[in-house]
Amino acid sequence: MTNKIPTIKTCLAYFNVQYFQFNSTTKPQLQSLTTIGENRREDWTSKLNLQTSIRTTWTVAMENKGNVVQVWNFSPSEALLGNNLLGIRGILEYVMSHTNPKGKSKIPLGHGDPSHFECFRTSAGAEDALIGSIRSAKNNGDAPAAGLLETRRVVADYLSQGFPYKLSADDVYLTVGCTQGIDFAIKVLGCEGANILLPRPGFPYYDSIMAYEGIEVRYYDLVPERDWEIDLGQVEAIADNNTVAMVIINPSNPCGVVFRRDHLCEVAETARRLHILIISDEVYGHLTFGEKPFTPMGSLASTVPVLSLGSISKRWMVPGWRVGWLATCDPCGILKKTKVIEGLKNILNVSANPSTYAQAAIPQIIEKTTEDFYGEILNMLSHVAEICYNRIQKNDLLFCPAKPEGSMFVMVKLNTSGFEDIRDDIEFCALLAKEESVIVLPGTALGMKSWIRMTFAVSPSLLEEGLDRIESFCRRHAKNL
């Protein structure tokens, strides 16, 4: 357990002086990522002793007079210092720190942002909509807290396709990307003592925001042998009277699968029996290229209330535009009766909005994007997913339990017993970055030791080169049998 930071009075009493000599050798060093437990939720600095904790916490912002250091009254919030807040970006920075600046060109297979590649460029119509919104000079002011009314109406119509009921503009709240929607969903439910169920593997941002808010996380497994389906028996076993919600991510980041509709019906019935709502992360909604079609969880909201999260980031390949939404899918009115709607509105009143000009562009982006654009993106994703899967399956040291059919990612199992000098996924990723400048995400970051997450949403030629380097790396480090 992490040592609590003492008050200044306690600090001074401990050393029995008002000023003390600062020993530079006591600066804390983060433990290797290999020390993270299988669920990766440990604070990496938990083994630092109390003396080091006291000295380094209260002497970071100092006035140094010779070797005498003055103690100040301020420090960062403890909640911000835990390494549970690293997220994917922080962990990828750790991996990239091992690359050789004079080595090979970097191949980014760890982070899903295909917007850098011409083959995944957004539509000309989307670009024209944003430029037109700026040039109109009509969208330079503040928008309402929930977002522009016309944009919310168009998003409601877009999300309602195939629903047995219709969403209204009042059911939609515009957010700064999907991540702010995650923030809102977690915060509105984060009453004292509450716990929320998260998938393992999943998206670490949920873990980070819940750690910061002090909300208990409980993990349910996605089962690789069953095409990464949710272990619903486990969901029922770990839930209790303090469980308020479960999170599902469909299409799946990081597994690349799309849940069957009948499986989602079972999920909805399970949540109903447990009296919990579902937070459905659908940021990769409609990015499906296999046999299973995408089923929005909101279409099952007559069974259980759903907070549906999404954005234009992935389907339109514009993550930097930062426009998303949170939609309350609740034809039975349960969220209003339980005052969740009131809580969401209060959060919006003290939160930032997406840029007004980007909000104003959304109706044209949604209504005028052609089916040709969607088809081209899906064909490209299907093509690179096929390349990635086939190449992985030919490597005796790697295994992919399910062919990706959605999103931009795939989970890959490492045969660690087949390597001569690599013990786990952390060492694999760090050494791969050092020797080949290929960046992939350690599965430990997602609660899956001895796995890695890869994105295939890059140009086909770059993907092939990255897979060539991985194959060469594996041969070089394989045991001689």
C-alpha positions, -999 to 999 in steps of 0.1 A, spaced: 0 0 0 13 35 -9 28 55 20 6 84 29 23 118 27 26 133 62 18 169 72 46 194 75 44 191 113 49 154 111 77 158 86 96 182 109 90 161 139 104 131 121 137 148 114 136 170 145 149 200 125 133 228 106 158 224 77 177 194 66 203 183 42 189 171 9 205 139 -2 202 137 -40 206 99 -39 172 96 -23 153 106 -54 127 79 -62 132 56 -91 101 40 -106 102 3 -104 105 -16 -136 72 -23 -153 79 -60 -147 70 -54 -110 34 -46 -119 10 -73 -108 -10 -93 -132 -39 -68 -128 -13 -40 -133 -31 -18 -108 -2 -16 -82 13 18 -75 49 14 -89 63 35 -61 47 14 -33 81 0 -21 97 33 -14 105 37 23 89 64 44 120 85 47 125 88 9 87 95 5 89 124 30 121 139 16 112 137 -21 76 149 -16 85 180 4 116 190 -14 106 190 -51 98 227 -52 126 241 -31 147 272 -25 182 258 -23 206 278 -2 238 260 -5 231 225 8 202 237 30 168 231 16 137 250 28 104 231 33 74 246 15 36 242 23 25 229 -11 27 197 -31 6 180 -59 -25 161 -50 -16 125 -40 -43 113 -64 -22 127 -93 10 110 -83 -1 74 -85 11 55 -116 -24 42 -121 -28 75 -140 -2 67 -166 -27 54 -191 -17 40 -226 2 71 -235 24 69 -204 31 32 -209 39 37 -246 63 65 -236 81 40 -214 83 16 -243 95 43 -267 122 54 -243 140 22 -252 143 31 -289 177 39 -303 177 75 -316 203 64 -343 185 31 -350 158 22 -375 128 43 -383 100 40 -358 69 19 -366 40 28 -344 19 -3 -338 10 5 -302 -14 35 -305 -45 36 -327 -44 68 -347 -46 60 -384 -51 97 -394 -14 100 -401 -17 77 -431 -31 88 -465 -51 56 -469 -71 65 -438 -76 102 -446 -110 115 -436 -135 124 -463 -133 156 -483 -169 164 -472 -158 163 -435 -129 186 -442 -152 210 -461 -178 210 -433 -152 220 -408 -137 247 -430 -171 260 -438 -181 262 -402 -150 283 -394 -154 306 -424 -191 312 -418 -181 333 -387 -213 321 -371 -196 297 -346 -171 318 -328 -191 321 -295 -199 297 -267 -223 269 -272 -249 257 -246 -236 234 -219 -251 203 -236 -240 214 -270 -256 230 -301 -292 219 -304 -291 211 -341 -260 190 -337 -276 170 -308 -307 164 -329 -286 150 -358 -265 128 -335 -298 116 -319 -311 106 -353 -278 90 -362 -277 69 -330 -314 59 -332 -310 40 -365 -324 5 -359 -337 13 -324 -373 3 -314 -377 39 -301 -363 73 -310 -337 94 -292 -343 131 -290 -318 160 -288 -324 161 -250 -309 126 -247 -276 137 -263 -248 156 -246 -218 167 -267 -184 160 -252 -147 167 -258 -140 134 -276 -152 101 -262 -128 104 -232 -148 133 -217 -179 111 -220 -161 85 -200 -153 111 -174 -189 121 -171 -203 86 -170 -179 76 -142 -183 108 -122 -221 108 -122 -222 73 -108 -193 77 -84 -212 79 -51 -194 69 -19 -187 31 -17 -197 24 -53 -179 0 -76 -180 -4 -113 -172 -35 -134 -146 -32 -161 -136 -57 -188 -102 -73 -187 -85 -67 -211 -100 -33 -216 -92 4 -222 -69 17 -193 -84 52 -193 -113 38 -173 -89 25 -147 -72 58 -145 -102 80 -141 -117 56 -115 -84 56 -96 -84 94 -96 -120 95 -84 -114 69 -58 -140 45 -72 -135 8 -67 -128 -13 -99 -138 -49 -102 -128 -68 -133 -146 -94 -153 -128 -114 -180 -132 -115 -217 -127 -151 -226 -102 -156 -256 -113 -192 -261 -149 -180 -267 -141 -153 -292 -135 -128 -263 -171 -130 -250 -179 -116 -216 -178 -141 -187 -213 -134 -175 -211 -159 -147 -181 -140 -133 -200 -107 -137 -227 -120 -114 -202 -134 -90 -183 -102 -85 -212 -78 -84 -228 -68 -51 -252 -42 -38 -226 -15 -42 -221 -22 -79 -237 6 -100 -226 -2 -136 -207 -24 -159 -186 -11 -189 -186 -29 -222 -165 -19 -253 -180 -29 -286 -164 -32 -311 -137 -42 -288 -105 -23 -280 -82 -42 -275 -95 -75 -288 -108 -65 -323 -140 -86 -319 -177 -76 -324 -202 -90 -299 -231 -110 -313 -266 -95 -307 -277 -126 -287 -247 -122 -264 -256 -85 -259 -291 -96 -250 -277 -118 -223 -255 -90 -211 -286 -67 -208 -306 -94 -189 -277 -99 -165 -274 -62 -158 -312 -60 -153 -310 -88 -127 -282 -70 -109 -300 -36 -111 -271 -19 -127 -268 2 -158 -245 -4 -188 -219 21 -200 -215 11 -236 -183 25 -252 -191 25 -289 -163 48 -301 -155 21 -328 -192 17 -337 -198 6 -373 -160 -1 -378 -168 -38 -385 -156 -58 -414 -164 -94 -405 -195 -115 -405 -210 -101 -373 -228 -67 -377 -225 -40 -351 -254 -39 -326 -257 -7 -306 -264 -14 -269 -290 13 -269 -312 -8 -290 -317 -30 -259 -323 -2 -235 -359 -13 -229 -343 -40 -208 -317 -20 -190 -306 17 -190 -276 25 -212 -252 53 -213 -239 52 -249 -205 68 -256 -191 76 -290 -174 102 -312 -165 111 -348 -128 102 -340 -127 67 -353 -153 63 -380 -143 95 -396 -106 92 -388 -103 126 -370 -93 120 -334 -78 154 -331 -111 172 -338 -123 161 -303 -160 159 -307 -179 131 -290 -212 124 -272 -228 107 -243 -264 95 -251 -289 84 -224 -307 54 -239 -336 49 -215 -371 46 -229 -384 36 -195 -373 68 -178 -352 51 -151 -323 75 -154 -346 105 -148 -362 89 -118 -328 80 -102 -316 116 -109 -287 105 -131 -300 130 -157 -299 158 -132 -264 148 -122 -252 148 -158 -266 183 -164 -248 196 -133 -215 181 -145 -220 198 -178 -224 232 -161 -189 230 -148 -172 214 -177 -155 225 -210 -173 221 -243 -160 208 -277 -151 238 -299 -183 254 -312 -171 254 -348 -164 217 -347 -198 211 -331 -215 231 -359 -198 209 -386 -212 176 -372 -246 178 -390 -230 181 -424 -204 155 -416 -230 129 -405 -256 137 -431 -234 141 -462 -207 115 -457 -210 90 -486 -213 52 -484 -183 51 -507 -161 67 -479 -173 42 -453 -168 13 -476 -133 23 -485 -123 26 -449 -138 -8 -440 -121 -24 -470 -87 -10 -459 -92 -21 -423 -102 -56 -435 -72 -58 -457 -46 -48 -430 -64 -69 -404 -60 -99 -427 -23 -92 -432 -17 -89 -395 -36 -120 -385 -21 -142 -412 14 -131 -404 10 -136 -367 -4 -171 -371 27 -182 -391 49 -172 -361 54 -201 -337 61 -176 -308 29 -156 -313 -8 -166 -313 -40 -147 -320 -71 -165 -307 -96 -147 -328 -94 -130 -362 -101 -93 -358 -135 -82 -372 -138 -47 -358 -120 -17 -343 -83 -13 -351 -66 -37 -327 -57 -73 -320 -45 -91 -289 -16 -114 -294 -4 -141 -270 34 -145 -265 48 -180 -262 73 -169 -236 87 -204 -230 100 -203 -266 122 -173 -261 158 -176 -249 161 -143 -230 126 -128 -228 105 -135 -197 74 -115 -203 55 -89 -224 73 -60 -208 107 -73 -218 94 -82 -252 81 -47 -259 111 -29 -245 136 -50 -264 116 -49 -296 116 -11 -294 154 -11 -287 164 -34 -315 138 -29 -342 121 4 -333 87 -13 -335 63 -1 -308 36 -24 -294 16 -22 -261 25 -46 -233 -6 -67 -223 3 -61 -187 -10 -26 -192 -44 -41 -199 -43 -68 -172 -30 -95 -195 5 -106 -187 23 -123 -216 1 -107 -242 6 -77 -264 -18 -54 -282 -11 -43 -317 -29 -19 -341 -32 -28 -377 -45 6 -387 -14 18 -405 -5 18 -442 -2 -18 -456 35 -13 -465 44 0 -431 25 -29 -414 43 -54 -435 77 -39 -426 67 -39 -389 57 -75 -391 90 -84 -409 109 -68 -381 89 -86 -354 95 -119 -372 132 -112 -374 133 -102 -337 115 -135 -327 139 -156 -347 169 -139 -331 156 -144 -295 141 -179 -300 155 -209 -281 175 -232 -302 155 -264 -301 
